[in-house]
Amino acid sequence: MASSALPGAHPTKTEATRVPFIGGIGFDRLTAAFGCWFIGGLYLDGWAHSHGLVDKTFFTPWHAILYSGYFVCVLALIVAVTMNHLRGRAWLSAIPRGYELTLLGTPLFIAAGIGDMVWHILFGFEIGIEPLLSPTHLLLAFSGTLILGGPLRAAWQRTDPIETHSWATLLPALLSLFAIFSVFTFFTEFAHPFVQTWAVTNAHGDTDKSLGAADVLLQAAIMMGVVLFALSRWRLPFGTFTLILTLNVALVSVLNDEYRLIPGVLLAGIVADLFYWFLKPSTVRKDALRIFSFIMPVFYYLCYFVTLMTTSGITWSIHLWLGSSVIAGALGLALSYLLVPPASPLKYEE
């Protein structure tokens, strides 16, 4: 794996030339791959729950896949830290840059797992949407996010010039971002239009339609938060949105067997990449950023509604499905102002 010179508590340039340091892009690639295993195990466990394949016991094959994904992520970090320490680094400086919070999440995840088992013994097993809001499960989600974010934080802290941003350098960070995005969509699946499609295809009355519209807005906010976060730091390679959106919807689709939605999202991702390539939005090109932030969620949800129309039909009127798509775009536009607010004419003294 690549050697890296790390400032502060990490090895100096002189030390790094003397002793190889386990870290850098090679280590990121390994941990990003293991992170995909981890998040895949989470959704496989969710699929088992939604299909009635989980008995009332903690020890299931689905949990085994999930926790083995955690194990390989942690094992890679422990081996790297130990090897760096044996090569002469102090324990703190032996941690690859960007993985400090991953190390914090490691014991926290174990504690949450043990707490989850105790929680089940004391209060029984959750039903319906309760597993997504159980305190121990939320602690698992938080600690898991700390673990999965290692490659993303490592890439964020590098000072490589923007000209070097490519699939070769950013793929681990983008896979890490996809995994974190998928944690958020998993734990909000009870308000996800790709899971609760009945709120569009079989809505009865304003209550069902209100739920469907709220689902669109919540998930649009999460998606655009992830997108704008990435835009604020890197010049993203062509295909970024196709990759992240398609992988995410592929996982979300398994929860309720909504595989018909994948082609539409694939198309939305390609269109988003084309708009990104044409507009080149960034924190410097503010107007392009505003336009992109509006167009992307609008087209994403238009693809969603058109897919449902052509496969099963919907009970929503054009006022509702088109309006929901537009307001999703307005939400993306509003979030862009949080990322890059307008310049203030006032100056405040400290």
C-alpha positions as CSV (number, residue, x, y, z in Angstrom):
1,M,0.0,0.0,0.0
2,A,1.1,3.5,-0.6
3,S,3.3,5.4,1.8
4,S,2.3,8.8,2.9
5,A,3.9,11.6,4.8
6,L,1.6,12.8,7.5
7,P,1.8,16.1,9.4
8,G,1.3,16.6,13.1
9,A,1.1,13.4,15.0
10,H,1.9,11.4,11.9
11,P,5.4,10.6,10.5
12,T,7.5,13.3,9.1
13,K,8.7,13.3,5.5
14,T,12.2,12.2,6.7
15,E,10.7,9.3,8.7
16,A,8.4,8.3,5.8
17,T,11.4,7.9,3.5
18,R,13.1,5.6,6.1
19,V,10.3,3.3,7.0
20,P,7.3,2.5,4.8
21,F,4.0,3.7,6.3
22,I,0.8,1.6,5.7
23,G,-1.8,4.1,4.5
24,G,-2.5,6.3,1.5
25,I,-4.6,5.5,-1.5
26,G,-3.8,1.7,-1.5
27,F,-5.2,1.4,2.0
28,D,-8.2,3.4,1.1
29,R,-9.0,1.1,-1.7
30,L,-8.9,-1.9,0.6
31,T,-11.1,-0.4,3.3
32,A,-13.6,1.0,0.7
33,A,-14.0,-2.5,-0.7
34,F,-14.6,-3.8,2.8
35,G,-17.0,-1.0,3.5
36,C,-19.1,-2.1,0.5
37,W,-19.2,-5.6,2.1
38,F,-20.3,-4.0,5.3
39,I,-23.1,-1.9,3.8
40,G,-24.2,-4.8,1.6
41,G,-24.6,-6.9,4.7
42,L,-26.8,-4.2,6.3
43,Y,-29.2,-4.2,3.3
44,L,-29.2,-8.0,3.1
45,D,-30.2,-8.1,6.8
46,G,-32.9,-5.5,6.0
47,W,-34.1,-7.7,3.0
48,A,-34.4,-10.7,5.4
49,H,-36.4,-8.7,7.9
50,S,-38.8,-7.3,5.2
51,H,-39.3,-10.8,3.8
52,G,-40.0,-12.6,7.1
53,L,-36.8,-14.6,7.0
54,V,-35.6,-13.7,10.5
55,D,-36.6,-15.6,13.5
56,K,-36.7,-14.0,16.9
57,T,-33.0,-14.6,17.6
58,F,-30.0,-12.4,17.4
59,F,-27.9,-15.1,15.8
60,T,-28.9,-15.2,12.1
61,P,-26.9,-15.7,8.9
62,W,-27.9,-12.2,7.9
63,H,-26.3,-10.8,11.1
64,A,-23.3,-12.9,10.4
65,I,-22.7,-11.3,7.0
66,L,-23.3,-7.8,8.5
67,Y,-20.9,-8.3,11.4
68,S,-18.3,-10.1,9.2
69,G,-18.2,-6.9,7.1
70,Y,-17.6,-4.9,10.2
71,F,-14.9,-7.4,11.2
72,V,-12.8,-7.1,8.0
73,C,-13.0,-3.3,8.1
74,V,-11.7,-3.3,11.7
75,L,-9.2,-6.0,11.0
76,A,-7.6,-4.0,8.2
77,L,-7.2,-1.0,10.4
78,I,-5.9,-2.9,13.4
79,V,-3.3,-4.7,11.2
80,A,-2.2,-1.3,9.6
81,V,-1.9,0.4,13.0
82,T,0.0,-2.5,14.6
83,M,2.4,-2.8,11.6
84,N,3.1,0.9,11.7
85,H,3.7,0.8,15.4
86,L,6.1,-2.2,15.0
87,R,8.0,-0.1,12.4
88,G,8.7,2.5,15.0
89,R,5.7,4.8,15.1
90,A,4.0,5.8,18.3
91,W,0.5,4.4,18.6
92,L,-1.2,7.7,17.7
93,S,1.0,8.4,14.8
94,A,0.6,4.8,13.6
95,I,-3.1,5.5,12.7
96,P,-3.5,6.2,8.9
97,R,-4.6,9.7,8.3
98,G,-8.3,10.1,8.2
99,Y,-9.0,6.8,10.2
100,E,-8.9,8.3,13.7
101,L,-12.7,8.3,13.9
102,T,-12.8,4.8,12.4
103,L,-10.8,3.6,15.3
104,L,-13.2,5.4,17.7
105,G,-16.1,3.7,15.9
106,T,-14.7,0.2,16.4
107,P,-15.3,-0.3,20.1
108,L,-18.5,1.8,19.9
109,F,-19.9,-0.6,17.3
110,I,-19.1,-3.6,19.6
111,A,-20.7,-1.9,22.6
112,A,-23.8,-1.1,20.5
113,G,-24.0,-4.8,19.2
114,I,-23.8,-6.1,22.8
115,G,-26.3,-3.5,23.9
116,D,-28.6,-4.6,21.0
117,M,-28.6,-8.1,22.2
118,V,-29.3,-7.1,25.8
119,W,-32.1,-4.7,24.5
120,H,-33.8,-7.6,22.8
121,I,-33.6,-9.7,25.9
122,L,-35.1,-6.9,28.0
123,F,-37.7,-5.5,25.6
124,G,-38.2,-8.1,22.9
125,F,-37.7,-7.8,19.2
126,E,-38.8,-4.8,17.2
127,I,-41.6,-5.0,14.6
128,G,-42.6,-2.8,11.7
129,I,-40.5,0.4,11.6
130,E,-39.3,0.0,15.2
131,P,-35.9,-1.6,14.2
132,L,-35.0,1.6,12.3
133,L,-35.6,3.8,15.4
134,S,-34.3,1.5,18.2
135,P,-31.7,3.3,20.2
136,T,-29.2,0.5,20.0
137,H,-29.7,0.3,16.2
138,L,-29.2,4.0,15.9
139,L,-25.9,3.7,17.9
140,L,-24.9,0.9,15.5
141,A,-25.7,3.2,12.6
142,F,-23.6,6.1,14.1
143,S,-20.6,3.9,14.9
144,G,-20.9,2.2,11.5
145,T,-20.8,5.6,9.8
146,L,-17.6,6.5,11.6
147,I,-16.1,3.2,10.4
148,L,-17.3,3.6,6.8
149,G,-16.1,7.2,6.5
150,G,-12.4,6.4,6.7
151,P,-11.6,6.6,3.0
152,L,-13.7,9.7,2.6
153,R,-12.0,11.5,5.4
154,A,-8.6,10.4,4.2
155,A,-9.2,11.8,0.7
156,W,-10.7,15.0,2.2
157,Q,-7.5,15.8,4.0
158,R,-5.2,15.3,1.1
159,T,-3.8,18.4,-0.7
160,D,-3.5,16.9,-4.1
161,P,-4.2,19.5,-6.9
162,I,-7.6,19.5,-8.6
163,E,-6.1,18.4,-11.9
164,T,-5.3,15.0,-10.3
165,H,-8.9,14.3,-9.3
166,S,-9.9,11.2,-11.2
167,W,-11.4,7.7,-10.7
168,A,-7.9,6.5,-9.8
169,T,-7.7,8.9,-6.8
170,L,-11.3,9.4,-5.9
171,L,-13.0,6.0,-6.2
172,P,-12.3,4.9,-2.6
173,A,-13.7,8.2,-1.3
174,L,-16.8,8.0,-3.6
175,L,-17.5,4.4,-2.5
176,S,-17.2,5.6,1.1
177,L,-19.6,8.4,0.4
178,F,-22.0,5.9,-1.2
179,A,-21.9,3.7,1.9
180,I,-22.6,6.6,4.2
181,F,-25.4,7.8,1.9
182,S,-26.8,4.2,2.0
183,V,-26.8,4.2,5.8
184,F,-29.0,7.3,5.8
185,T,-31.4,5.8,3.2
186,F,-31.6,2.5,5.1
187,F,-32.6,4.1,8.4
188,T,-35.1,6.3,6.7
189,E,-36.7,3.6,4.5
190,F,-40.0,4.1,6.3
191,A,-40.1,7.5,4.5
192,H,-38.5,6.5,1.2
193,P,-40.6,6.8,-2.0
194,F,-38.6,3.9,-3.5
195,V,-39.7,1.6,-0.7
196,Q,-43.2,3.0,0.0
197,T,-44.3,3.1,-3.6
198,W,-47.8,2.3,-2.6
199,A,-48.2,6.0,-1.5
200,V,-48.0,6.9,-5.2
201,T,-49.4,3.9,-7.0
202,N,-52.3,3.1,-4.6
203,A,-52.8,6.3,-2.6
204,H,-56.3,6.8,-1.1
205,G,-57.0,10.2,0.2
206,D,-54.8,13.2,1.1
207,T,-53.1,11.4,4.0
208,D,-51.5,8.8,1.7
209,K,-50.6,11.5,-0.8
210,S,-49.1,13.7,1.9
211,L,-47.0,10.8,3.1
212,G,-45.7,10.2,-0.5
213,A,-44.9,13.9,-1.0
214,A,-43.1,14.0,2.4
215,D,-41.1,10.9,1.4
216,V,-39.9,12.7,-1.8
217,L,-38.8,15.8,0.1
218,L,-36.9,14.0,2.8
219,Q,-35.0,11.8,0.4
220,A,-34.3,14.7,-1.9
221,A,-32.8,16.6,1.0
222,I,-30.6,13.6,1.9
223,M,-29.5,13.0,-1.7
224,M,-28.6,16.6,-2.4
225,G,-26.8,17.0,1.0
226,V,-24.5,14.1,-0.1
227,V,-24.1,15.6,-3.7
228,L,-23.3,19.1,-2.5
229,F,-20.9,17.8,0.1
230,A,-18.9,16.1,-2.6
231,L,-19.1,19.1,-4.9
232,S,-17.7,21.4,-2.2
233,R,-14.4,19.5,-2.2
234,W,-13.6,17.8,-5.5
235,R,-13.9,18.1,-9.2
236,L,-15.8,14.8,-9.7
237,P,-15.0,12.4,-12.5
238,F,-17.6,11.8,-15.1
239,G,-19.9,8.9,-14.0
240,T,-19.8,9.8,-10.3
241,F,-23.5,10.4,-10.0
242,T,-24.4,7.3,-12.1
243,L,-22.3,5.2,-9.8
244,I,-23.5,6.5,-6.5
245,L,-27.2,6.8,-7.3
246,T,-27.4,3.5,-9.1
247,L,-25.6,1.5,-6.4
248,N,-27.8,3.1,-3.8
249,V,-31.1,2.4,-5.5
250,A,-29.9,-1.2,-6.2
251,L,-29.6,-1.6,-2.4
252,V,-32.8,0.2,-1.6
253,S,-34.7,-1.8,-4.2
254,V,-34.1,-5.1,-2.4
255,L,-36.0,-4.0,0.7
256,N,-39.4,-4.2,-1.1
257,D,-38.4,-5.9,-4.4
258,E,-38.8,-2.6,-6.4
259,Y,-36.1,-3.5,-9.0
260,R,-38.1,-1.8,-11.7
261,L,-36.9,1.5,-10.4
262,I,-33.2,0.9,-11.1
263,P,-33.2,1.7,-14.9
264,G,-34.9,5.1,-14.2
265,V,-32.3,6.0,-11.6
266,L,-29.5,4.8,-14.0
267,L,-30.8,7.3,-16.5
268,A,-31.1,10.1,-13.9
269,G,-27.5,9.5,-12.9
270,I,-26.3,9.7,-16.5
271,V,-28.2,12.9,-17.1
272,A,-26.8,14.3,-13.8
273,D,-23.3,13.5,-15.0
274,L,-23.9,15.2,-18.3
275,F,-25.3,18.3,-16.7
276,Y,-22.3,18.3,-14.3
277,W,-19.9,18.0,-17.2
278,F,-21.6,20.8,-19.1
279,L,-22.2,23.2,-16.3
280,K,-19.1,22.5,-14.2
281,P,-20.8,23.6,-10.9
282,S,-18.5,24.4,-8.0
283,T,-18.3,26.7,-5.0
284,V,-16.7,29.3,-7.4
285,R,-19.2,28.9,-10.2
286,K,-22.2,29.8,-8.1
287,D,-24.7,30.2,-10.8
288,A,-23.9,26.8,-12.3
289,L,-24.1,25.3,-8.8
290,R,-27.6,26.8,-8.3
291,I,-28.9,25.5,-11.7
292,F,-27.4,22.0,-11.1
293,S,-28.8,21.8,-7.6
294,F,-32.3,22.5,-9.0
295,I,-32.2,20.3,-12.1
296,M,-30.7,17.2,-10.6
297,P,-33.5,16.3,-8.1
298,V,-36.2,17.4,-10.5
299,F,-35.0,15.0,-13.2
300,Y,-34.3,12.3,-10.6
301,Y,-37.9,12.3,-9.4
302,L,-39.4,12.7,-12.9
303,C,-37.7,9.5,-13.8
304,Y,-39.1,7.9,-10.7
305,F,-42.7,9.0,-11.4
306,V,-42.5,8.0,-15.1
307,T,-41.2,4.6,-14.2
308,L,-44.2,4.0,-11.9
309,M,-46.6,5.3,-14.5
310,T,-45.3,3.0,-17.2
311,T,-45.1,-0.1,-15.0
312,S,-48.1,-0.1,-12.7
313,G,-49.8,3.3,-13.0
314,I,-50.2,5.9,-10.3
315,T,-53.1,7.5,-8.5
316,W,-51.5,11.0,-8.3
317,S,-52.6,13.8,-10.6
318,I,-50.1,15.8,-12.7
319,H,-50.4,18.6,-10.2
320,L,-49.0,16.4,-7.4
321,W,-46.3,14.4,-9.2
322,L,-45.0,17.3,-11.2
323,G,-45.2,19.7,-8.3
324,S,-43.4,17.2,-6.0
325,S,-40.6,17.0,-8.5
326,V,-40.3,20.7,-8.7
327,I,-40.3,21.3,-5.0
328,A,-37.6,18.6,-4.7
329,G,-35.6,20.8,-7.0
330,A,-36.4,23.9,-5.0
331,L,-35.1,22.1,-1.9
332,G,-31.8,21.3,-3.7
333,L,-31.5,24.9,-4.7
334,A,-32.1,26.0,-1.1
335,L,-29.4,23.7,0.1
336,S,-26.9,25.2,-2.4
337,Y,-27.4,28.5,-0.6
338,L,-26.3,26.8,2.7
339,L,-23.2,25.5,0.9
340,V,-22.4,28.8,-0.8
341,P,-24.4,31.7,0.8
342,P,-24.7,35.1,-1.0
343,A,-22.0,37.6,-0.1
344,S,-23.1,39.8,2.7
345,P,-22.6,43.6,2.3
346,L,-22.1,43.9,6.1
347,K,-18.8,43.2,7.9
348,Y,-18.8,42.3,11.5
349,E,-15.9,42.9,13.8
350,E,-14.8,40.2,16.2
